[in-house]
Amino acid sequence: MKDTYLAKAGQTEAKWYIVDAADIPLGRTAAKVASILRGKHRPEFTPNVDLGDHVIVINAEKAVLTGNKLKNKIYYRHTGYIGGLKAVPYEKLMAENPEKAMMLAIKGMLPHNSLGRKMITKVRIYKGAEHENQAQKPEVYNG
């Protein structure tokens, strides 16, 4: 009888991938990126080990929100003080800081524990088509 294979941390080499978010729904791009960060595209995927790769997201400002989400969807945060609820409509968020909107979407799709916090550090999001990570020799992800 064969034992189940469980990968160990540091056993695999992390690659760098580029994901282009232009004209693709924000959530669909975030789901793809979260899957790469978790390592689900690898045959040796283990849920409790960080085997994911690094991801560079370009053209975050060209990501689209379907339906009326751009006008109706609101990002909420709380300062921690009484009456400190802050609300920002996605129309304003996408206009001023599309990188943050993409980061929030990706972060929500990762595990909400120490492993997820470690995974989110492996994503770089850029507003335009230019990025600063040519030295890592990233390859375009088609999956």
Contact map, one row per residue, 1 for C-alpha under 8 A:
11100000000000000000000000000000000000000000000000000000000000000000000000000000000000000000000000000000000000000000000000000000000000000000000
11110000000000000000000000000000000000000000000000000000000000000000000000000000000000000000000000000000000000000000000000000000000000000000000
11111000000000000000000000000000000000000000000000000000000000000000000000000000000000000000000000000000000000000000000000000000000000000000000
01111100000000000000000000000000000000000000000000000000000000000000000000000000000000000000000000000000000000000000000000000000000000000000000
00111110000000000000000000000000000000000001000000000000000000000000000000000000000000000000000000000000000000000000000000000000000000000000000
00011111000000000000000000000000000000000001010000000000000000000000000000000000000000000000000000000000000000000000000000000000000000000000000
00001111101000000000000000000000000000000001110010000000000000000000000000000000000000000000000000000000000000000000000000000000000000000000000
00000111111000000000000000000000000000000000000010000000000000000000000000000000000000000000000000000000000000000000000000000000000000000000000
00000011111100000000000000000000000000000000000011100000000000000000000000000000000000000000000000000000000000000000000000000000000000000000000
00000001111110000000000000000000000000000000000000100000000000000000000000000000000000000000000000000000000000000000000000000000000000000000000
00000011111110000000000000000000000000000000000000000000000000000000000000000000000000000000000000000000000000000000000000000000000000000000000
00000000111111000000000000000000000000000000000000100000000000000000000000000000000000000000000000000000000000000000000000000000000000000000000
00000000011111100000000000000000000000000000000000000000000000000000000000000000000000000000000000000000000000000000000000000000000000000000000
00000000000111110000000000000000000000000000000000111100000000000000000000000000000000000000000000000000000000000000000000000000000000000000000
00000000000011111000000000000000000000000000000000001100000000000000000000000000000000000000000000000000000000000000000000000000000000000100000
00000000000001111100000000000000000000000000000000001111000000000000000000000000000000000000000000000000000000000000000000000000000000011110000
00000000000000111110000000000000000000000000000000001111000000000000000000000000000000000000000000000000000000000000000000000000000000000111100
00000000000000011111000000000000000000000000000000000011110000000000000000000000000000000000000000000000000000000000000000000000000000000111100
00000000000000001111100000001000100000000000000000000011110000000000000000000000000000000000000000000000000000000000000000000000000000000001100
00000000000000000111110000000000000000000000000000000000111100000000000000000000000000000000000000000000000000000000000000000000000000000000000
00000000000000000011111111001000000000000000000000000000111101100000000000000000000000000000000000000000000000000000000000000000000000000000000
00000000000000000001111100000000000000000000000000000000011111110000000000000000000000000000000000000000000000000000000000000000000000000000000
00000000000000000000111110000000000000000000000000000000000001110000000000000000000000000000000000000000000000000000000000000000000000000000000
00000000000000000000111111011000000000000000000000000000000000110000000000000000000000000000000000000000000000000000000000000000000000000000000
00000000000000000000101111111000000000000000000000000000000000111100000000000000000000000000000000000000000000000000000000000000000000000000000
00000000000000000000100111111100000000000000000000000000000000111000000000000000000000000000000000000100100000000000000000000000000000000000000
00000000000000000000000011111110000000000000000000000000000000000000000000000000000000000000000000000000100000000000000000000000000000000000000
00000000000000000000000111111111000000000000000000000000000000000000000000000000000000000000000000000000000000000000000000000000000000000000000
00000000000000000010100111111111100000000000000000000000000000000000000000000000000000000000000000000000000000000000000000000000000000000000000
00000000000000000000000001111111110000000000000000000000000000000000000000000000000000000000000000000100110010000000000000000000000000000000000
00000000000000000000000000111111111000000000000000000000000000000000000000000000000000000000000000000000010010000000000000000000000000000000000
00000000000000000000000000011111111100000000000000000000000000000000000000000000000000000000000000000000000000000000000000000000000000000000000
00000000000000000010000000001111111110000000000000000010000000000000000000000000000000000000000000000000010000000000000000000000000000000000000
00000000000000000000000000000111111111000000000000000000000000000000000000000000000000000000000000000000011011000000000000000000000000000000000
00000000000000000000000000000011111111111000000000000000000000000000000000000000000000000000000000000000000000000000000000000000000000000000000
00000000000000000000000000000001111111111000000000011110000000000000000000000000000000000000000000000000000000000000000000000000000000000000000
00000000000000000000000000000000111111110000000000111110000000000000000000000000000000000000000000000000000000000000001101100000000000000000000
00000000000000000000000000000000011111110000001001111000000000000000000000000000000000000000000000000000000001000000001000000000000000000000000
00000000000000000000000000000000001111111100100001111000000000000000000000000000000000000000000000000000000000000000000000000000000000000000000
00000000000000000000000000000000001111111110100000010000000000000000000000000000000000000000000000000000000000000000000000000000000000000000000
00000000000000000000000000000000001100111110100000000000000000000000000000000000000000000000000000000000000000000000000000000000000000000000000
00000000000000000000000000000000000000111111100000000000000000000000000000000000000000000000000000000000000000000000000000000000000000000000000
00000000000000000000000000000000000000011111100000000000000000000000000000000000000000000000000000000000000000000000000000000000000000000000000
00001110000000000000000000000000000000000111110000000000000000000000000000000000000000000000000000000000000000000000000000000000000000000000000
00000010000000000000000000000000000000111111111000100000000000000000000000000000000000000000000000000000000000000000000000000000000000000000000
00000110000000000000000000000000000000000001111111100000000000000000000000000000000000000000000000000000000000000000000000000000000000000000000
00000000000000000000000000000000000001000000111111000000000000000000000000000000000000000000000000000000000000000000000000000000000000000000000
00000000000000000000000000000000000000000000011111000000000000000000000000000000000000000000000000000000000000000010000000000000000000000000000
00000011100000000000000000000000000000000000011111100000000000000000000000000000000000000000000000000000000000000010000000000000000000000000000
00000000100000000000000000000000000001100000011111110000000000000000000000000000000000000000000000000000000000000010011000000000000000000000000
00000000110101000000000000000000000011100000110011111000000000000000000000000000000000000000000000000000000000000000000000000000000000000000000
00000000000001000000000000000000000111110000000001111100000000000000000000000000000000000000000000000000000000000000001000000000000000000000000
00000000000001111000000000000000000111100000000000111110000000000000000000000000000000000000000000000000000000000000000001000000000000000000000
00000000000001111000000000000000000110000000000000011111000000000000000000000000000000000000000000000000000000000000000001100000000000000000000
00000000000000011110000000000000100110000000000000001111100000000000000000000000000000000000000000000000000000000000000001110000000000000000000
00000000000000011110000000000000000000000000000000000111110000000000000000000000000000000000000000000000000000000000000000111100001000000000000
00000000000000000111100000000000000000000000000000000011111100000000000000000000000000000000000000000000000000000000000000111100000000000000000
00000000000000000111110000000000000000000000000000000001111100000000000000000000000000000000000000000000000000000000000000001111111000000000000
00000000000000000001110000000000000000000000000000000000111111100000000000000000000000000000000000000000000000000000000000000111100000000000000
00000000000000000001110000000000000000000000000000000000111111100000000000000000000000000000000001100100000000000000000000001111000000000000000
00000000000000000000010000000000000000000000000000000000001111100000000000000000000000000000011001100000000000000000000000000011000000000000000
00000000000000000000111000000000000000000000000000000000001111110000000000000000000000000000000000000000000000000000000000000000000000000000000
00000000000000000000111111000000000000000000000000000000001111111000000000000000000000000000000000000000000000000000000000000000000000000000000
00000000000000000000011111000000000000000000000000000000000001111100000000000000000000000000000000000000000000000000000000000000000000000000000
00000000000000000000000011000000000000000000000000000000000000111111110000000000000000000000000000000000000000000000000000000000000000000000000
00000000000000000000000010000000000000000000000000000000000000011111110000000000000000000000000000000000000000000000000000000000000000000000000
00000000000000000000000000000000000000000000000000000000000000001111110000000000000000000000000000000000000000000000000000000000000000000000000
00000000000000000000000000000000000000000000000000000000000000001111111110000000000000000000000000000000000000000000000000000000000000000000000
00000000000000000000000000000000000000000000000000000000000000001111111110000000000000000100000000000000000000000000000000000000000000000000000
00000000000000000000000000000000000000000000000000000000000000001111111110000000000000001110000000000000000000000000000000000000000000000000000
00000000000000000000000000000000000000000000000000000000000000000001111110000000000000001110000000000000000000000000000000000000000000000000000
00000000000000000000000000000000000000000000000000000000000000000001111111000000000000001100000000000000000000000000000000000000000000000000000
00000000000000000000000000000000000000000000000000000000000000000001111111100000000000001100000000000000000000000000000000000000000000000000000
00000000000000000000000000000000000000000000000000000000000000000000000111110000000000111100000000000000000000000000000000000000000000000000000
00000000000000000000000000000000000000000000000000000000000000000000000011111000000000111100000000000000000000000000000000000000000000000000000
00000000000000000000000000000000000000000000000000000000000000000000000001111100000011110000000000000000000000000000000000000000000000000000000
00000000000000000000000000000000000000000000000000000000000000000000000000111110000011100000000000000000000000000000000000000000000000000000000
00000000000000000000000000000000000000000000000000000000000000000000000000011111100111000000000000000000000000000000000000000000000000000000000
00000000000000000000000000000000000000000000000000000000000000000000000000001111100111000000000000000000000000000000000000000000000000000000000
00000000000000000000000000000000000000000000000000000000000000000000000000000111110100000000000000000000000000000000000000000000000000000000000
00000000000000000000000000000000000000000000000000000000000000000000000000000111111100000000000000000000000000000000000000000000000000000000000
00000000000000000000000000000000000000000000000000000000000000000000000000000001111100000000000000000000000000000000000000000000000000000000000
00000000000000000000000000000000000000000000000000000000000000000000000000000000111110000000000000000000000000000000000000000000000000000000000
00000000000000000000000000000000000000000000000000000000000000000000000000000111111111000000000000000000000000000000000000000000000000000000000
00000000000000000000000000000000000000000000000000000000000000000000000000011110001111100000000000000000000000000000000000000000000000000000000
00000000000000000000000000000000000000000000000000000000000000000000000000011110000111110000000000000000000000000000000000000000000000000000000
00000000000000000000000000000000000000000000000000000000000000000000000001111000000011111000000000000000000000000000000000000000000000000000000
00000000000000000000000000000000000000000000000000000000000000000000000001110000000001111101100000000000000000000000000000000000000000000000000
00000000000000000000000000000000000000000000000000000000000000000000011111100000000000111111100000000000000000000000000000000000000000000000000
00000000000000000000000000000000000000000000000000000000000000000000111111100000000000011111110000001000000000000000000000000000000000000000000
00000000000000000000000000000000000000000000000000000000000000000000011000000000000000001111111000000000000000000000000000000000000000000000000
00000000000000000000000000000000000000000000000000000000000000000000000000000000000000011111111100000000000000000000000000000000000000000000000
00000000000000000000000000000000000000000000000000000000000000000000000000000000000000011111111111011000000000000000000000000000000000000000000
00000000000000000000000000000000000000000000000000000000000010000000000000000000000000000111111111001000000000000000000000000000000000000000000
00000000000000000000000000000000000000000000000000000000000010000000000000000000000000000011111111000000000000000000000000000000000000000000000
00000000000000000000000000000000000000000000000000000000000000000000000000000000000000000001111111000000000000000000000000000000000000000000000
00000000000000000000000000000000000000000000000000000000000000000000000000000000000000000000111111111000000000000000000000000000000000000000000
00000000000000000000000000000000000000000000000000000000000110000000000000000000000000000000111111111100000000000000000000000010000000000000000
00000000000000000000000000000000000000000000000000000000000110000000000000000000000000000000000011111110000000000000000000001110000000000000000
00000000000000000000000000000000000000000000000000000000000000000000000000000000000000000000100011111111000000000000000000000000000000000000000
00000000000000000000000000000000000000000000000000000000000000000000000000000000000000000100110011111111100000000000000000000000000000000000000
00000000000000000000000001000100000000000000000000000000000100000000000000000000000000000000000001111111110000000000000000001000000000000000000
00000000000000000000000000000000000000000000000000000000000000000000000000000000000000000000000000111111111000000000000000001000000000000000000
00000000000000000000000000000000000000000000000000000000000000000000000000000000000000000000000000011111111100000000000000000000000000000000000
00000000000000000000000001100100000000000000000000000000000000000000000000000000000000000000000000001111111110000000000000000000000000000000000
00000000000000000000000000000110110000000000000000000000000000000000000000000000000000000000000000000111111111000000000100000000000000000000000
00000000000000000000000000000000010000000000000000000000000000000000000000000000000000000000000000000011111111000001000100000000000000000000000
00000000000000000000000000000000000000000000000000000000000000000000000000000000000000000000000000000001111111110000000000000000000000000000000
00000000000000000000000000000110010000000000000000000000000000000000000000000000000000000000000000000000111111100000000000000000000000000000000
00000000000000000000000000000000010001000000000000000000000000000000000000000000000000000000000000000000011111110001001100000000000000000000000
00000000000000000000000000000000000000000000000000000000000000000000000000000000000000000000000000000000000111111011000000000000000000000000000
00000000000000000000000000000000000000000000000000000000000000000000000000000000000000000000000000000000000101111111100000000000000000000000000
00000000000000000000000000000000000000000000000000000000000000000000000000000000000000000000000000000000000000111111100000000000000000000000000
00000000000000000000000000000000000000000000000000000000000000000000000000000000000000000000000000000000000000011111110000000000000000000000000
00000000000000000000000000000000000000000000000111000000000000000000000000000000000000000000000000000000000000111111111000000000000000000000000
00000000000000000000000000000000000000000000000000000000000000000000000000000000000000000000000000000000001001111111111100000000000000000000000
00000000000000000000000000000000000000000000000000000000000000000000000000000000000000000000000000000000000000011111111110000000000000000000000
00000000000000000000000000000000000000000000000001000000000000000000000000000000000000000000000000000000000000000111111111000000000000000000000
00000000000000000000000000000000000011000000000001010000000000000000000000000000000000000000000000000000000001000011111111100000000000000000000
00000000000000000000000000000000000010000000000000000000000000000000000000000000000000000000000000000000011001000001111111100000000000000000000
00000000000000000000000000000000000000000000000000000000000000000000000000000000000000000000000000000000000000000000111111100000000000000000000
00000000000000000000000000000000000010000000000000001110000000000000000000000000000000000000000000000000000000000000011111110000000000000000000
00000000000000000000000000000000000010000000000000000111100000000000000000000000000000000000000000000000000000000000001111111000000000000000000
00000000000000000000000000000000000000000000000000000011100000000000000000000000000000000000000000000000000000000000000001111100000000000000000
00000000000000000000000000000000000000000000000000000001110100000000000000000000000000000000000000100110000000000000000000111110000000000000000
00000000000000000000000000000000000000000000000000000001111100000000000000000000000000000000000000100000000000000000000000011111111000000000000
00000000000000000000000000000000000000000000000000000000011110000000000000000000000000000000000001100000000000000000000000001111100000000000000
00000000000000000000000000000000000000000000000000000000011110000000000000000000000000000000000000000000000000000000000000000111111000000000000
00000000000000000000000000000000000000000000000000000000011000000000000000000000000000000000000000000000000000000000000000000111111000000000000
00000000000000000000000000000000000000000000000000000000010000000000000000000000000000000000000000000000000000000000000000000101111100000000000
00000000000000000000000000000000000000000000000000000001010000000000000000000000000000000000000000000000000000000000000000000101111111000000000
00000000000000000000000000000000000000000000000000000000000000000000000000000000000000000000000000000000000000000000000000000000011111000000000
00000000000000000000000000000000000000000000000000000000000000000000000000000000000000000000000000000000000000000000000000000000001111111100000
00000000000000000000000000000000000000000000000000000000000000000000000000000000000000000000000000000000000000000000000000000000001111111100000
00000000000000000000000000000000000000000000000000000000000000000000000000000000000000000000000000000000000000000000000000000000000011111000000
00000000000000010000000000000000000000000000000000000000000000000000000000000000000000000000000000000000000000000000000000000000000011111100000
00000000000000010000000000000000000000000000000000000000000000000000000000000000000000000000000000000000000000000000000000000000000011111110000
00000000000000111100000000000000000000000000000000000000000000000000000000000000000000000000000000000000000000000000000000000000000011011111000
00000000000000011100000000000000000000000000000000000000000000000000000000000000000000000000000000000000000000000000000000000000000000001111100
00000000000000001110000000000000000000000000000000000000000000000000000000000000000000000000000000000000000000000000000000000000000000000111110
00000000000000001110000000000000000000000000000000000000000000000000000000000000000000000000000000000000000000000000000000000000000000000011111
00000000000000000000000000000000000000000000000000000000000000000000000000000000000000000000000000000000000000000000000000000000000000000001111
00000000000000000000000000000000000000000000000000000000000000000000000000000000000000000000000000000000000000000000000000000000000000000000111
